[in-house]
Amino acid sequence: MGERYKMATKETKDVLSGKYGATVKPFNEEVKKKVLGEDAQVITCRPADLIADELDTLRSEMAQWSQQDEDVLSYALFPQVATDFFKYREAQQTKIDQTVADTENGSYPV
């Protein structure tokens, strides 16, 4: 009746596989094999190194609106709201409302 470590949470598996970094004391290898399985990959490097660098991707996506470094952070956290704000800010700075401007023909209302 009942086998130890038969059911393990996702977080427990993540700790055992090293996704939260190295633990203070190493785990029992038998427990690791039982919880993770025989073919599980254990992270031995710094876990943050495995995350793709998205900052360059975000910078390229919003390059047309970028005026300061904080704009990239705003876009990363709130892409839709930030895009609307950037359009509004550009309209205030250039005094051209892009919602009514005919950019194809080059006519801009005064």
Backbone as JSON, one array per atom type, in Angstrom:
{
  "sequence": "MGERYKMATKETKDVLSGKYGATVKPFNEEVKKKVLGEDAQVITCRPADLIADELDTLRSEMAQWSQQDEDVLSYALFPQVATDFFKYREAQQTKIDQTVADTENGSYPV",
  "N": [[0.83, -1.19, 0.0], [0.65, 2.13, -0.92], [3.33, 3.93, -2.19], [6.38, 5.5, -1.61], [7.18, 8.74, -2.86], [5.79, 8.45, -5.22], [3.95, 10.18, -6.28], [4.64, 13.43, -7.22], [4.91, 16.95, -6.98], [4.95, 19.52, -9.53], [6.67, 21.58, -8.86], [8.39, 20.34, -7.05], [9.68, 18.57, -8.75], [10.94, 20.45, -10.36], [12.75, 21.6, -8.53], [14.36, 19.4, -7.95], [15.44, 18.95, -10.48], [17.0, 21.16, -10.83], [16.12, 23.67, -11.67], [15.66, 25.86, -10.05], [18.1, 26.56, -9.2], [21.15, 25.59, -7.5], [20.95, 23.38, -4.72], [21.43, 23.6, -1.15], [22.3, 21.27, 0.06], [23.06, 18.18, -1.46], [20.62, 16.08, -3.12], [19.34, 12.78, -2.48], [20.32, 10.37, -4.75], [18.78, 8.18, -5.56], [16.2, 8.99, -4.93], [15.96, 11.15, -6.67], [16.05, 9.82, -9.17], [13.74, 8.31, -8.97], [11.71, 10.23, -8.8], [12.16, 11.99, -10.99], [12.72, 10.31, -13.12], [14.58, 8.05, -15.25], [15.83, 9.16, -17.54], [15.97, 11.91, -17.18], [16.96, 15.32, -17.54], [19.33, 17.1, -15.76], [19.9, 20.33, -14.59], [22.95, 21.9, -14.59], [24.21, 24.27, -14.89], [23.97, 27.87, -14.47], [20.62, 28.64, -13.99], [19.35, 30.91, -15.14], [20.82, 31.41, -17.39], [19.77, 29.85, -19.35], [17.51, 31.04, -20.27], [16.12, 32.68, -22.98], [17.4, 35.66, -24.48], [15.34, 38.23, -24.46], [15.26, 40.92, -24.66], [16.48, 42.2, -26.86], [14.77, 41.37, -28.89], [12.38, 42.61, -28.11], [13.19, 45.27, -28.31], [13.55, 45.52, -31.08], [10.95, 45.1, -31.98], [9.56, 47.36, -31.09], [10.91, 49.53, -32.09], [10.26, 51.78, -33.64], [8.91, 53.48, -31.94], [10.54, 54.0, -29.8], [12.02, 56.15, -27.54], [13.35, 56.47, -25.2], [15.07, 54.5, -22.7], [13.27, 53.44, -20.86], [10.98, 53.05, -22.3], [11.14, 50.58, -23.57], [10.89, 48.85, -21.42], [8.29, 49.49, -20.59], [6.88, 48.61, -22.8], [7.49, 45.89, -22.69], [6.19, 45.07, -20.36], [3.5, 45.94, -20.64], [2.29, 45.59, -23.48], [0.1, 46.32, -25.28], [-1.12, 48.6, -24.1], [1.11, 50.26, -23.88], [1.78, 50.63, -26.58], [-0.43, 52.11, -27.5], [-0.04, 54.38, -25.9], [2.45, 55.27, -26.89], [1.75, 55.99, -29.5], [-0.03, 58.06, -28.95], [1.72, 59.85, -27.64], [3.5, 60.42, -29.71], [1.76, 61.72, -31.45], [1.19, 63.99, -29.94], [3.69, 65.21, -29.87], [4.38, 65.66, -32.56], [2.2, 66.95, -33.44], [0.38, 65.78, -35.13], [-2.33, 63.82, -35.71], [-2.4, 60.49, -35.99], [-4.58, 58.87, -36.38], [-6.41, 60.15, -38.0], [-4.91, 60.97, -40.11], [-3.92, 60.78, -43.52], [-1.73, 58.8, -44.53], [-0.87, 57.48, -46.79], [-1.36, 59.12, -49.03], [-0.14, 61.35, -48.18], [-1.45, 63.45, -46.9], [-2.19, 65.56, -44.26], [-4.24, 66.53, -41.62], [-4.81, 69.85, -40.35]],
  "CA": [[0.0, 0.0, 0.0], [1.33, 3.42, -0.96], [4.76, 3.92, -2.43], [6.94, 6.82, -1.4], [7.61, 9.52, -4.02], [5.08, 8.05, -6.42], [3.36, 11.42, -6.77], [5.45, 14.6, -6.87], [4.41, 18.17, -7.62], [5.81, 20.08, -10.58], [7.7, 22.37, -8.2], [9.36, 19.4, -6.51], [10.46, 18.1, -9.89], [11.79, 21.56, -10.78], [13.84, 21.73, -7.56], [15.26, 18.26, -8.14], [16.12, 19.05, -11.77], [17.92, 22.28, -10.78], [15.58, 24.88, -12.29], [15.71, 26.94, -9.08], [19.48, 26.71, -8.78], [21.71, 24.49, -6.71], [20.48, 23.31, -3.34], [22.51, 23.64, -0.17], [22.76, 19.91, 0.26], [22.58, 17.37, -2.59], [19.54, 15.13, -2.86], [19.61, 11.35, -2.65], [20.21, 10.04, -6.18], [17.66, 7.25, -5.75], [14.98, 9.8, -4.9], [15.95, 11.89, -7.94], [15.69, 8.9, -10.26], [12.35, 7.88, -8.8], [10.81, 11.36, -9.07], [12.38, 12.56, -12.32], [12.86, 9.29, -14.15], [15.96, 7.69, -15.59], [16.39, 9.97, -18.62], [15.76, 13.33, -16.91], [18.14, 16.18, -17.65], [19.52, 17.94, -14.58], [20.58, 21.57, -14.94], [24.15, 22.08, -13.79], [24.68, 25.63, -15.05], [23.09, 28.88, -13.89], [19.34, 28.5, -14.7], [19.01, 32.1, -15.91], [21.53, 31.37, -18.66], [18.98, 29.1, -20.31], [16.41, 31.88, -20.74], [16.49, 33.44, -24.19], [17.46, 37.1, -24.27], [14.2, 38.8, -25.17], [15.36, 42.37, -24.71], [16.76, 42.6, -28.24], [13.54, 41.14, -29.65], [11.44, 43.68, -27.77], [13.7, 46.53, -28.87], [13.3, 45.55, -32.51], [9.5, 45.19, -32.19], [9.03, 48.69, -30.81], [11.96, 50.49, -32.45], [9.7, 53.0, -34.21], [8.39, 54.35, -30.88], [11.5, 54.11, -28.71], [12.69, 57.43, -27.33], [14.17, 56.33, -24.01], [15.2, 53.1, -22.28], [12.08, 53.02, -20.13], [9.94, 52.67, -23.27], [11.25, 49.13, -23.8], [10.32, 48.19, -20.24], [6.84, 49.68, -20.66], [6.37, 47.72, -23.86], [7.64, 44.5, -22.23], [5.18, 44.78, -19.33], [2.13, 46.23, -21.11], [2.48, 45.89, -24.9], [-1.01, 47.01, -25.93], [-1.27, 49.92, -23.5], [2.29, 51.04, -24.23], [1.67, 51.0, -27.99], [-1.38, 53.22, -27.56], [0.6, 55.55, -25.32], [3.47, 55.76, -27.82], [1.05, 56.67, -30.6], [-0.52, 59.33, -28.4], [2.88, 60.71, -27.39], [3.99, 60.88, -31.01], [0.79, 62.68, -31.96], [1.37, 65.22, -29.18], [4.97, 65.82, -30.22], [4.4, 66.09, -33.96], [0.93, 67.67, -33.68], [-0.33, 65.08, -36.19], [-3.07, 62.68, -35.19], [-2.27, 59.41, -36.97], [-5.87, 58.21, -36.62], [-7.12, 60.85, -39.08], [-3.96, 61.32, -41.18], [-3.87, 59.91, -44.7], [-0.28, 58.67, -44.75], [-0.62, 56.97, -48.16], [-1.35, 60.23, -49.97], [0.66, 62.43, -47.61], [-2.25, 64.59, -46.45], [-2.31, 65.6, -42.82], [-5.12, 67.63, -41.23], [-4.21, 70.88, -39.51]],
  "C": [[0.88, 1.25, 0.0], [2.83, 3.31, -1.15], [5.27, 5.35, -2.28], [7.39, 7.44, -2.72], [6.94, 9.09, -5.32], [4.45, 9.27, -7.08], [4.22, 12.6, -6.29], [4.9, 15.8, -7.62], [5.41, 18.65, -8.68], [6.96, 20.86, -9.95], [8.79, 21.48, -7.61], [10.26, 18.88, -7.61], [11.42, 19.19, -10.37], [12.98, 21.75, -9.84], [14.85, 20.61, -7.78], [16.03, 18.35, -9.46], [17.04, 20.27, -11.85], [17.41, 23.56, -11.38], [15.57, 26.08, -11.35], [17.13, 27.19, -8.59], [19.92, 25.51, -7.95], [21.16, 24.55, -5.29], [21.69, 23.3, -2.4], [23.13, 22.26, 0.0], [22.24, 19.06, -0.9], [21.51, 16.37, -2.17], [20.04, 13.71, -3.06], [19.36, 11.0, -4.12], [19.07, 9.08, -6.47], [16.34, 8.0, -5.8], [14.85, 10.58, -6.21], [15.49, 11.01, -9.09], [14.23, 8.49, -10.18], [11.37, 8.99, -9.18], [10.93, 11.84, -10.51], [12.37, 11.52, -13.43], [14.31, 9.08, -14.5], [16.61, 8.66, -16.58], [16.23, 11.47, -18.41], [17.06, 14.11, -17.0], [18.19, 17.1, -16.43], [20.34, 19.15, -15.0], [21.78, 21.74, -14.01], [24.72, 23.49, -13.91], [23.73, 26.6, -14.32], [21.77, 28.85, -14.66], [18.96, 29.71, -15.55], [19.72, 32.14, -17.26], [20.74, 30.65, -19.74], [17.81, 29.89, -20.87], [16.9, 32.68, -21.94], [16.46, 34.93, -23.89], [16.37, 37.76, -25.11], [14.3, 40.31, -25.33], [15.61, 42.87, -26.12], [15.53, 42.43, -29.13], [12.53, 42.25, -29.38], [11.89, 45.02, -28.35], [13.4, 46.63, -30.36], [11.81, 45.69, -32.82], [9.0, 46.62, -32.03], [10.02, 49.8, -31.15], [11.39, 51.81, -32.97], [9.19, 53.97, -33.14], [9.4, 54.64, -29.79], [12.16, 55.48, -28.67], [13.61, 57.39, -26.12], [14.16, 54.87, -23.59], [13.95, 52.59, -21.59], [10.94, 52.59, -21.07], [9.96, 51.16, -23.54], [10.64, 48.37, -22.63], [8.8, 48.32, -20.23], [6.22, 48.74, -21.67], [6.44, 46.26, -23.42], [6.54, 44.13, -21.24], [3.76, 44.9, -19.85], [2.17, 46.57, -22.59], [1.35, 46.68, -25.54], [-1.17, 48.44, -25.41], [-0.1, 50.81, -23.89], [2.24, 51.49, -25.69], [0.71, 52.17, -28.17], [-0.78, 54.5, -27.01], [1.65, 56.13, -26.26], [2.86, 56.5, -29.0], [0.53, 58.02, -30.14], [0.62, 60.31, -28.19], [3.43, 61.27, -28.69], [3.06, 61.92, -31.61], [0.92, 64.02, -31.23], [2.65, 65.94, -29.58], [4.99, 66.37, -31.63], [3.17, 66.91, -34.33], [0.16, 67.09, -34.86], [-1.02, 63.88, -35.57], [-3.08, 61.59, -36.25], [-3.59, 58.7, -37.25], [-6.65, 58.87, -37.74], [-6.2, 61.23, -40.23], [-4.02, 60.28, -42.3], [-2.41, 59.78, -45.1], [0.05, 58.16, -46.15], [-0.48, 58.13, -49.15], [-0.56, 61.43, -49.43], [-0.15, 63.63, -47.18], [-2.48, 64.47, -44.95], [-3.21, 66.78, -42.43], [-4.39, 68.59, -40.29], [-5.07, 71.11, -38.3]]
}
